[in-house]
Amino acid sequence: MVSPTAVETEDEYIHVQFRDPDRFDEIRTPDWAENPAQSVSEGSEVRMGRNEETDDWVVEAVLLKKSVGEEKATEEARQTVEKIES
């Protein structure tokens, strides 16, 4: 399982980063990822990056509401990644 590489609180969200955004050609917040993200933490979003070599989409970061708190946000972000990538 992928572990977070950074956890930062900005504006309304806690950004839990799993992969370096610089390694992707393209990053999106796909609509289909909203359901698994919302099932773990209401109001969360998933940013996906396209792997240049394999053309696969993987989770770059999960954004969770600031009110969740960084510790809980990290755990909920891991659960979200598990739902999407397993």
C-alpha positions in Angstrom: 0.0 0.0 0.0 1.2 3.5 -0.8 2.0 5.8 2.2 1.6 9.5 2.3 4.6 11.5 1.4 3.3 14.9 2.8 0.4 16.2 4.8 -0.3 20.0 4.6 -3.2 22.1 5.7 -4.1 24.8 3.2 -7.2 27.0 3.0 -10.3 24.7 3.5 -8.5 21.4 2.9 -5.8 19.1 4.3 -3.8 17.8 1.4 -2.5 14.3 1.9 -0.1 13.6 -0.9 0.8 10.1 -2.0 2.9 10.7 -5.1 5.0 13.6 -6.4 2.8 15.6 -8.8 5.9 16.4 -11.0 6.0 12.8 -12.2 2.7 13.1 -14.0 1.9 14.7 -17.4 -1.7 15.3 -16.3 -3.6 15.6 -13.0 -7.4 15.6 -12.7 -10.1 15.4 -10.1 -12.3 12.8 -11.8 -16.0 12.7 -11.0 -16.0 8.9 -10.7 -13.5 9.1 -7.7 -16.0 11.2 -5.8 -18.1 8.3 -4.6 -15.3 6.2 -3.0 -13.9 9.4 -1.5 -17.2 10.6 -0.1 -17.9 7.2 1.3 -14.8 7.5 3.6 -14.9 11.3 4.3 -17.7 13.7 3.4 -16.5 16.6 1.3 -13.2 15.0 0.2 -11.7 15.1 -3.3 -9.2 12.9 -5.1 -6.6 14.1 -7.5 -5.4 11.5 -9.9 -2.3 11.6 -12.0 -1.7 9.8 -15.3 1.4 7.6 -15.4 3.2 8.5 -18.6 4.7 5.0 -19.2 1.7 2.8 -18.5 -1.1 5.3 -19.2 -2.7 4.2 -15.9 -4.3 6.7 -13.5 -3.2 6.6 -9.8 -4.0 8.7 -6.8 -1.7 11.7 -6.5 -3.4 13.3 -3.4 -6.6 13.2 -1.4 -8.0 16.5 -0.1 -10.1 16.3 3.0 -12.0 19.0 4.9 -9.8 21.0 7.3 -12.2 20.2 10.2 -11.2 16.5 10.1 -7.7 17.2 11.6 -4.4 16.0 10.1 -4.1 12.7 12.0 -7.6 11.5 11.0 -7.2 13.0 7.5 -4.1 10.8 6.9 -6.0 7.7 8.0 -9.1 8.5 5.9 -6.9 9.4 2.9 -5.3 5.9 3.1 -8.7 4.3 3.2 -9.7 6.3 0.1 -6.6 5.2 -1.8 -7.3 1.6 -0.8 -10.8 1.7 -2.2 -9.7 3.3 -5.5 -6.5 1.4 -6.2 -7.4 -2.1 -5.0 
